[in-house]
Structures are given as C-alpha cells and as structure tokens.
Amino acid sequence: MNLDKEEKELLESYENDEWVPVKDLDKKKIEYQLIARNTALKNRRINVRLSEKDLSNLKAKSLEEGLPYQTLVASIIHKYVAGKFKEV
C-alpha cells in the first residue's frame, strides 16, 4: 500500500483503537451533508483578466489534473482563502 503521511497516521490511529463512535450519527450525517452542500454552492461569478500565456498554462495544468480549468481556478482560490494552499 502506498500511503502518504496523513493516511498512515489515520490508519495507525484506527489500528490503535483511538476512534470513538459518534453520538447521534444520523443527525451528524445530515448536519455535515448540509455544510458540504452549502460549501460547494457556487452562487457568485467573477471576471478576471489573464494573459494569454497564463490562461494557456492554466488550461494545460487542468488537463494534467483531469478537470475543467474553471474548476481548477475555483479550487485554487478556495484553498488559498481557507489557508490550505500548498505550492508543490
């Protein structure tokens, strides 16, 4: 199995019986589904001017990632504002 550091930590904590059951699981599922739905809701548009070269490079990167370039841009912005953007 080829696991990254975070996956290894999760597997180790599970194997060490560190996980505890969630009280009111059905209620929690509904709560987190609502949070996910509201987080994924894209109800605003923006217009951004880019150089032709940047747009071409962005589209090339999106092909590498296997997703539409606008989705890639939205993901980059979301990660940045959430403080989770990691440059590779």
C-alpha positions in Angstrom: 0.0 0.0 0.0 1.3 3.4 -1.0 0.1 5.8 1.8 1.0 9.4 2.4 1.9 10.7 5.9 -1.6 11.7 6.8 -3.1 8.4 5.6 -0.5 6.5 7.6 -1.4 8.5 10.7 -5.1 7.8 10.2 -4.5 4.1 9.7 -2.3 3.9 12.8 -4.9 5.7 15.0 -7.6 3.4 13.7 -5.5 0.3 14.3 -4.7 1.6 17.9 -8.5 1.8 18.6 -8.3 5.6 19.1 -11.5 6.2 17.2 -14.8 6.6 19.1 -18.4 6.3 17.9 -20.3 9.4 17.1 -23.4 10.1 19.2 -26.5 10.8 17.1 -24.8 9.6 13.9 -27.8 10.1 11.7 -28.2 13.7 12.9 -24.5 14.4 12.4 -24.6 13.0 8.9 -27.4 15.4 8.0 -25.6 18.3 9.6 -22.4 17.6 7.7 -24.3 17.0 4.4 -25.8 20.5 4.8 -22.4 22.0 5.5 -20.9 20.3 2.4 -23.8 21.3 0.2 -23.5 25.0 1.3 -19.7 24.9 0.9 -20.0 23.5 -2.6 -22.7 26.0 -3.6 -21.3 28.3 -6.2 -23.7 31.2 -6.5 -21.3 34.0 -7.4 -19.5 34.9 -10.6 -16.3 36.8 -11.1 -14.5 38.1 -14.1 -10.7 38.0 -14.2 -8.4 39.2 -16.9 -5.4 36.9 -17.5 -2.6 37.0 -20.0 -3.0 34.6 -22.9 0.1 32.7 -21.7 -1.2 32.3 -18.2 -4.6 31.0 -19.5 -2.8 28.5 -21.8 -0.7 27.3 -18.9 -3.8 27.1 -16.7 -5.6 25.0 -19.3 -2.6 22.7 -19.6 -2.4 22.2 -15.9 -6.2 21.5 -15.8 -5.7 18.8 -18.4 -2.9 17.3 -16.3 -5.3 17.3 -13.3 -8.2 15.9 -15.3 -10.7 18.7 -14.5 -12.1 21.8 -16.2 -9.9 24.9 -15.9 -12.6 26.9 -14.2 -12.9 24.2 -11.6 -9.2 24.3 -11.1 -9.2 28.0 -10.6 -12.1 27.8 -8.1 -10.2 25.1 -6.2 -7.0 27.2 -6.0 -8.9 30.2 -4.8 -10.8 28.1 -2.2 -7.6 26.5 -0.9 -5.9 29.9 -0.7 -8.6 31.7 1.3 -9.0 28.7 3.6 -5.3 28.8 4.3 -4.7 25.4 2.9 -3.0 26.3 -0.4 0.2 24.3 -0.7 2.6 25.0 -3.5 4.2 21.9 -4.9 
